[in-house]
Amino acid sequence: MRLKVTPEDFRVRELLEWDEVRDGGFVVHRLRKSKLSTAEALALIARECDVDRSELAYAGLKDRQAVTEQFVTIPRRAVELKLANLQLLPVGSTDRPITSRQSRGNAFEIVVRDLTPAQGSLLRRNLPSLVKTGFPNYFDDQRFGSVRHGQGFPMRNVLRGDFERALQQLIAEPSPVAITGDVKLKRTLQLRWGDWEACARIARGPAYERLFDHLLAQPDDFRGALEFVPLRTRVIHAFAYQSLLWNRAVSRLLRGGVLSAQRLRIATLAGDLMAWKYLAPEREQKLLAMQTPLYGPDGTGGSEPFRRAMSAELEDAGLTREDFLRNEVPGMVWKEEHRDVLVKPAAVQEVRVGADELHPGRVCAALAFELPRGSYATMLIKRLLAPAWYDDRGDDRPRDHAPVGRPRGRARDQERHDHDGDEDRA
């Protein structure tokens, strides 16, 4: 199974609601782009249209490897820009900058390629059950790039008070898959770790300069040095580990409510997660009514069943509430945030299966649907192709990462450690 073989295989259209205000102070623009991240597109607009980048407001980030459509507001100006991979057109006006709160989600048109005929049939056959009972609203691999790039989860070491190891993961852990010059720099910093004078000579740029100047002045203050890591990087890594624990708590929660015959296994970079084929109506209602927030040390923890599941995950990770308060690093502080545990797609169209012209002998499947903001289209596709929880057949993914749960037949005493994760070894 392959996604995003071409940008046209993955189309995303933002579903945004704003109040049309005639002669409003903010002009709403539709932004269509491909092979550009939202940040890259906004920088291009600012440069080409002579607009202050800080004045460009938007509701959410859209994928670089896709054809996407979203909205941007610009104060007092209507701008048109037509480039090969970017088009910006004014479509209305309103009285305030748009924000993420105005987004009700995204519409997707996706082509899944390199499927066997059996997989194509499986996608089509599994769609009705998914539309009827939804799927777990897990974070998908896009949230766990730190695992793919060999960093693991630096936030876990921050919470454990191992600030030096967290800093190493962030700036001196070379990616096993990337091919940029950054890999060579990280490998060199890894080899010279502790020789701050050498590191300062090797690593150039404002962020590195201030970081290593700090370590030259205070060689053992790794907690302070973390504050010189770019804020966006710190935030991303904090969210990644918070999302991991949420995924695992949900998977643990589902063990108690999904019948064995209905259990499905979804593989992610950070481990296996439980899903369902069908849910009993009463179980679906319980999940829809349940409060399942991302963990924050000052939050309520949500409904009791989920609170117990999250407490078990924190215990397995060796973390307590006091760790979050004692080991705070600016930009890496968790706040409780609402997230639905069950999501159902809307405006679902029938799966169309046909020959894959890019992969002879294989088939491709075209899907179209809408999801609420924050939900992952790739997780919906994984759910459609998910094997039974206890079925290992056809599973050729790497076994580098500890699964969240173990299929039947493996040692029972191993199951207690299903949630420990491999972030320290990644």
C-alpha positions as CSV (number, residue, x, y, z in Angstrom):
1,M,0.0,0.0,0.0
2,R,1.4,3.4,-1.0
3,L,0.0,6.9,-0.4
4,K,1.1,10.2,-2.0
5,V,2.8,8.6,-5.0
6,T,2.0,11.9,-6.7
7,P,0.7,15.1,-5.1
8,E,-2.6,14.7,-7.0
9,D,-3.2,11.4,-5.2
10,F,-3.8,13.3,-1.9
11,R,-6.2,16.2,-2.2
12,V,-7.2,18.2,0.9
13,R,-9.8,21.0,1.0
14,E,-10.3,23.0,4.2
15,L,-13.9,23.3,5.4
16,L,-13.9,26.8,7.0
17,E,-16.8,28.9,8.2
18,W,-16.5,32.7,8.4
19,D,-19.0,35.5,8.6
20,E,-19.1,37.4,5.3
21,V,-18.9,41.1,6.2
22,R,-19.2,43.5,3.3
23,D,-16.4,46.0,3.4
24,G,-14.9,44.1,6.4
25,G,-11.3,44.9,7.3
26,F,-10.0,41.5,6.3
27,V,-10.0,40.0,2.8
28,V,-10.5,36.2,2.7
29,H,-8.4,34.5,0.1
30,R,-8.4,30.9,-1.2
31,L,-5.0,29.4,-1.3
32,R,-4.4,26.4,-3.6
33,K,-0.9,24.8,-3.5
34,S,1.1,21.7,-4.2
35,K,4.7,20.6,-3.2
36,L,4.7,23.4,-0.7
37,S,4.1,23.4,3.1
38,T,1.8,26.1,4.4
39,A,4.7,27.9,5.9
40,E,6.6,27.9,2.6
41,A,3.5,29.1,0.8
42,L,2.9,32.0,3.2
43,A,6.6,33.0,2.9
44,L,6.2,33.0,-0.8
45,I,3.0,35.1,-0.7
46,A,4.7,37.6,1.7
47,R,7.6,38.0,-0.7
48,E,5.8,38.1,-4.0
49,C,2.9,40.3,-2.9
50,D,4.8,42.6,-0.5
51,V,2.7,41.6,2.5
52,D,4.0,41.4,6.1
53,R,4.2,37.7,6.9
54,S,2.8,38.4,10.4
55,E,-0.4,39.8,8.8
56,L,-1.3,36.5,7.1
57,A,-3.8,34.6,9.2
58,Y,-4.8,30.9,8.5
59,A,-6.7,28.1,10.3
60,G,-4.3,25.2,10.0
61,L,-1.2,23.6,8.4
62,K,-1.6,21.6,5.2
63,D,0.6,18.8,3.9
64,R,3.5,19.6,1.6
65,Q,3.1,16.3,-0.4
66,A,-0.5,17.0,-1.5
67,V,-2.7,19.3,-3.5
68,T,-4.3,21.4,-0.8
69,E,-6.9,24.2,-0.6
70,Q,-7.2,26.5,2.5
71,F,-8.0,30.0,3.4
72,V,-5.9,33.0,4.4
73,T,-6.9,36.5,5.5
74,I,-5.0,39.7,4.7
75,P,-5.9,43.0,6.3
76,R,-7.3,45.7,3.9
77,R,-5.9,44.1,0.7
78,A,-7.2,41.8,-2.0
79,V,-4.2,40.0,-3.6
80,E,-4.0,37.7,-6.6
81,L,-1.0,35.5,-7.2
82,K,-0.7,32.7,-9.8
83,L,2.4,30.5,-9.9
84,A,3.0,27.0,-11.1
85,N,2.3,25.4,-7.7
86,L,0.5,28.2,-5.9
87,Q,-2.7,30.2,-6.6
88,L,-4.1,32.9,-4.3
89,L,-7.5,34.5,-5.1
90,P,-9.8,36.8,-3.0
91,V,-13.1,35.2,-2.2
92,G,-14.8,37.5,0.3
93,S,-14.3,39.7,3.3
94,T,-14.8,39.5,7.0
95,D,-14.3,41.6,10.2
96,R,-11.5,39.6,11.8
97,P,-8.6,37.3,11.0
98,I,-9.5,33.7,10.5
99,T,-8.4,31.2,13.2
100,S,-8.5,27.4,13.7
101,R,-11.7,27.7,15.7
102,Q,-13.5,28.5,12.4
103,S,-12.4,25.2,10.8
104,R,-14.8,22.3,11.0
105,G,-12.4,19.9,9.3
106,N,-11.2,18.9,5.9
107,A,-12.5,17.1,2.8
108,F,-10.2,14.5,1.3
109,E,-9.9,12.9,-2.1
110,I,-7.3,10.1,-1.9
111,V,-5.9,7.5,-4.2
112,V,-4.3,4.5,-2.5
113,R,-1.9,2.8,-4.8
114,D,0.1,-0.5,-5.1
115,L,-2.7,-2.6,-3.6
116,T,-3.3,-6.3,-4.3
117,P,-6.7,-7.1,-5.7
118,A,-7.6,-8.6,-2.3
119,Q,-6.7,-5.4,-0.5
120,G,-8.8,-3.4,-2.9
121,S,-11.7,-5.6,-2.2
122,L,-11.0,-5.3,1.6
123,L,-11.1,-1.5,1.4
124,R,-14.5,-1.6,-0.3
125,R,-15.9,-4.3,2.0
126,N,-14.8,-2.6,5.2
127,L,-16.1,0.9,4.4
128,P,-19.7,0.3,5.6
129,S,-18.7,-0.8,9.1
130,L,-16.3,2.2,9.4
131,V,-19.1,4.6,8.3
132,K,-21.5,3.0,10.8
133,T,-19.3,2.8,13.9
134,G,-16.4,5.1,13.2
135,F,-12.8,4.5,14.2
136,P,-10.4,5.5,17.0
137,N,-9.2,9.1,16.6
138,Y,-5.6,8.2,17.0
139,F,-2.7,10.4,16.1
140,D,-0.9,8.9,13.1
141,D,2.8,8.7,12.1
142,Q,2.9,12.3,10.9
143,R,3.0,13.1,14.7
144,F,5.9,10.8,15.3
145,G,8.6,11.9,12.9
146,S,11.0,11.9,15.8
147,V,10.8,8.1,15.8
148,R,11.4,7.8,12.1
149,H,14.4,10.1,12.4
150,G,16.0,8.3,15.2
151,Q,15.4,10.8,18.0
152,G,12.9,8.8,19.9
153,F,10.9,11.0,22.4
154,P,13.1,13.7,24.0
155,M,10.2,14.8,26.0
156,R,10.2,11.6,28.0
157,N,13.8,12.3,29.1
158,V,12.8,15.9,30.0
159,L,10.1,14.6,32.3
160,R,12.6,12.1,33.8
161,G,15.0,15.0,34.5
162,D,17.6,13.7,32.1
163,F,18.1,17.0,30.3
164,E,21.4,16.1,28.8
165,R,20.0,13.1,27.0
166,A,17.0,15.1,25.8
167,L,19.4,17.7,24.4
168,Q,21.4,15.1,22.7
169,Q,18.3,13.6,21.1
170,L,17.2,17.1,19.8
171,I,20.5,18.3,18.3
172,A,23.0,15.4,18.1
173,E,21.0,12.4,17.0
174,P,21.5,11.8,13.3
175,S,18.6,10.6,11.3
176,P,19.0,7.1,9.8
177,V,16.7,8.0,6.9
178,A,17.4,11.7,6.0
179,I,20.0,12.7,3.5
180,T,20.5,16.4,4.3
181,G,23.6,18.1,5.5
182,D,22.0,18.3,8.9
183,V,22.8,14.5,9.4
184,K,26.5,15.1,9.0
185,L,26.4,18.0,11.5
186,K,24.5,15.9,14.1
187,R,26.8,13.0,13.7
188,T,29.8,15.3,14.3
189,L,28.2,16.9,17.4
190,Q,27.5,13.4,18.7
191,L,31.1,12.5,18.4
192,R,32.3,15.7,20.0
193,W,29.7,15.8,22.7
194,G,31.1,17.4,25.9
195,D,33.8,19.4,24.0
196,W,31.7,22.6,23.9
197,E,34.5,24.6,22.2
198,A,34.7,22.2,19.3
199,C,30.9,22.0,19.1
200,A,30.7,25.8,19.0
201,R,33.2,25.9,16.1
202,I,31.3,23.2,14.2
203,A,27.7,24.4,14.6
204,R,27.0,27.8,13.2
205,G,23.8,29.9,13.2
206,P,22.0,31.9,15.9
207,A,20.4,29.0,17.7
208,Y,23.5,26.9,18.0
209,E,25.7,29.8,18.8
210,R,23.7,30.8,21.9
211,L,23.2,27.2,23.0
212,F,26.9,26.4,23.0
213,D,27.8,29.8,24.4
214,H,25.6,28.8,27.3
215,L,27.3,25.4,27.7
216,L,30.7,27.0,27.6
217,A,29.7,29.3,30.5
218,Q,27.7,26.6,32.4
219,P,28.9,23.2,31.2
220,D,26.4,21.2,33.3
221,D,23.3,23.3,32.8
222,F,21.5,21.2,30.1
223,R,18.1,22.3,31.3
224,G,19.1,25.9,30.6
225,A,20.6,24.9,27.2
226,L,17.3,23.3,26.2
227,E,15.7,26.8,26.2
228,F,18.0,27.8,23.3
229,V,16.6,25.0,21.1
230,P,14.1,26.7,18.7
231,L,10.7,27.0,20.4
232,R,8.8,25.3,17.5
233,T,11.1,22.3,17.9
234,R,10.5,22.1,21.6
235,V,6.7,22.4,21.1
236,I,6.6,19.7,18.4
237,H,8.5,17.2,20.5
238,A,6.4,17.9,23.6
239,F,3.2,17.3,21.6
240,A,4.6,14.1,20.1
241,Y,5.1,12.4,23.4
242,Q,1.8,13.7,24.7
243,S,0.1,12.3,21.6
244,L,1.9,8.9,22.1
245,L,0.5,8.6,25.6
246,W,-3.0,9.5,24.5
247,N,-2.9,6.9,21.7
248,R,-1.7,4.2,24.2
249,A,-4.3,5.2,26.8
250,V,-7.1,4.9,24.2
251,S,-5.8,1.5,23.0
252,R,-5.7,0.3,26.6
253,L,-9.2,1.6,27.2
254,L,-10.5,-0.3,24.2
255,R,-9.2,-3.6,25.6
256,G,-12.0,-3.6,28.1
257,G,-14.8,-2.7,25.7
258,V,-14.1,-4.3,22.3
259,L,-15.0,-8.0,21.9
260,S,-12.1,-10.2,20.9
261,A,-13.7,-11.2,17.5
262,Q,-14.1,-7.5,16.6
263,R,-10.6,-6.3,17.5
264,L,-8.4,-4.9,14.8
265,R,-4.7,-4.0,14.9
266,I,-3.4,-0.7,13.5
267,A,0.4,-0.5,13.1
268,T,2.1,2.9,13.7
269,L,5.7,4.0,14.0
270,A,5.3,4.1,17.7
271,G,3.6,0.7,18.2
272,D,0.4,-1.2,17.6
273,L,-3.0,0.2,18.5
274,M,-6.3,-1.5,18.9
275,A,-9.3,-0.6,16.8
276,W,-12.7,-2.3,16.1
277,K,-14.6,-3.7,13.2
278,Y,-18.0,-3.2,14.8
279,L,-19.1,-1.7,18.2
280,A,-22.1,-2.6,20.2
281,P,-24.5,0.4,20.2
282,E,-24.2,0.9,23.9
283,R,-20.4,0.8,23.7
284,E,-20.4,3.4,20.9
285,Q,-22.6,5.7,23.0
286,K,-20.3,5.4,26.0
287,L,-17.3,6.3,23.9
288,L,-19.1,9.2,22.3
289,A,-20.1,10.5,25.7
290,M,-16.6,9.9,27.3
291,Q,-14.2,12.7,28.1
292,T,-10.8,11.7,26.8
293,P,-8.4,14.7,26.9
294,L,-4.7,14.8,26.2
295,Y,-2.9,14.7,29.5
296,G,-2.0,17.8,31.4
297,P,-0.8,17.7,35.0
298,D,-3.3,20.4,36.1
299,G,-6.3,18.9,34.2
300,T,-9.2,16.8,35.4
301,G,-8.1,13.7,33.5
302,G,-11.5,13.2,31.8
303,S,-13.9,10.4,32.5
304,E,-13.0,7.8,35.1
305,P,-12.3,4.9,32.7
306,F,-10.0,7.0,30.6
307,R,-8.4,8.5,33.6
308,R,-7.5,5.0,34.8
309,A,-6.1,4.1,31.4
310,M,-3.9,7.2,31.3
311,S,-2.7,6.7,34.9
312,A,-1.6,3.2,33.9
313,E,0.3,4.5,30.9
314,L,2.1,7.1,33.0
315,E,2.9,4.5,35.6
316,D,4.3,2.2,32.9
317,A,6.4,5.1,31.6
318,G,7.7,5.7,35.1
319,L,6.2,9.2,35.4
320,T,4.3,10.9,38.1
321,R,2.4,14.3,38.2
322,E,5.3,15.7,40.2
323,D,7.7,15.0,37.3
324,F,5.7,17.4,35.1
325,L,5.9,20.2,37.7
326,R,9.5,19.6,38.8
327,N,11.0,19.2,35.3
328,E,9.3,22.0,33.4
329,V,11.1,23.5,30.4
330,P,9.6,26.5,28.6
331,G,7.8,25.4,25.5
332,M,7.6,21.8,26.7
333,V,4.7,22.2,29.2
334,W,1.6,20.1,28.7
335,K,-2.0,21.5,29.0
336,E,-5.1,19.3,29.1
337,E,-6.8,19.5,25.7
338,H,-10.1,17.9,24.6
339,R,-9.9,15.2,22.0
340,D,-12.8,12.9,20.9
341,V,-12.0,9.2,21.1
342,L,-14.3,8.2,18.3
343,V,-14.6,9.9,14.9
344,K,-17.0,9.2,12.0
345,P,-16.4,10.4,8.5
346,A,-19.0,12.4,6.7
347,A,-19.9,12.8,3.0
348,V,-18.4,9.3,2.3
349,Q,-18.4,8.2,-1.3
350,E,-18.2,4.7,-2.6
351,V,-14.7,3.3,-3.0
352,R,-13.6,3.0,-6.6
353,V,-11.1,0.3,-7.4
354,G,-9.3,0.0,-10.7
355,A,-6.0,-0.9,-12.3
356,D,-3.0,1.0,-11.0
357,E,-1.3,2.5,-14.0
358,L,1.8,3.3,-12.0
359,H,2.2,-0.2,-10.6
360,P,1.5,-2.9,-13.2
361,G,-0.4,-5.9,-11.9
362,R,-1.6,-4.0,-8.9
363,V,-4.8,-2.0,-8.2
364,C,-5.5,1.4,-6.8
365,A,-8.5,2.7,-4.8
366,A,-10.0,6.2,-4.8
367,L,-11.8,7.4,-1.7
368,A,-13.6,10.7,-0.8
369,F,-14.8,11.7,2.7
370,E,-14.7,14.5,5.3
371,L,-13.2,14.4,8.7
372,P,-13.3,16.9,11.6
373,R,-10.4,19.1,12.4
374,G,-7.4,17.2,14.0
375,S,-8.4,13.8,12.6
376,Y,-6.0,11.8,10.3
377,A,-7.2,10.6,6.9
378,T,-4.2,8.2,6.9
379,M,-5.6,6.6,10.1
380,L,-9.0,6.0,8.4
381,I,-7.2,4.2,5.6
382,K,-5.2,2.1,8.0
383,R,-8.4,1.1,9.7
384,L,-9.9,0.0,6.4
385,L,-6.9,-2.3,5.8
386,A,-6.4,-3.3,9.4
387,P,-5.9,-7.1,10.1
388,A,-7.5,-8.9,13.0
389,W,-5.7,-8.1,16.3
390,Y,-4.5,-11.7,16.6
391,D,-3.5,-12.1,13.0
392,D,0.2,-11.7,12.1
393,R,-0.2,-12.8,8.5
394,G,0.9,-10.3,5.9
395,D,2.6,-8.1,8.5
396,D,5.9,-7.1,7.0
397,R,6.5,-3.9,9.0
398,P,9.7,-3.5,11.0
399,R,9.6,-4.8,14.6
400,D,11.8,-2.1,16.0
401,H,9.1,-0.5,18.1
402,A,7.4,-2.1,21.0
403,P,3.7,-2.7,20.2
404,V,1.0,-1.4,22.5
405,G,-0.5,-4.8,22.9
406,R,0.5,-8.3,22.1
407,P,-1.4,-10.8,19.9
408,R,-2.6,-13.9,21.7
409,G,0.1,-16.6,22.1
410,R,2.9,-14.4,23.3
411,A,3.9,-14.6,26.9
412,R,1.3,-13.1,29.3
413,D,3.9,-11.6,31.6
414,Q,5.2,-9.7,28.5
415,E,1.9,-7.9,28.1
416,R,2.5,-5.9,31.2
417,H,5.3,-4.1,29.4
418,D,3.4,-3.5,26.1
419,H,3.3,0.2,26.6
420,D,6.9,0.9,27.5
421,G,7.9,2.0,24.1
422,D,11.3,2.0,22.4
423,E,11.9,5.8,22.4
424,D,15.2,5.5,24.3
425,R,16.5,3.0,21.8
426,A,15.1,4.6,18.6
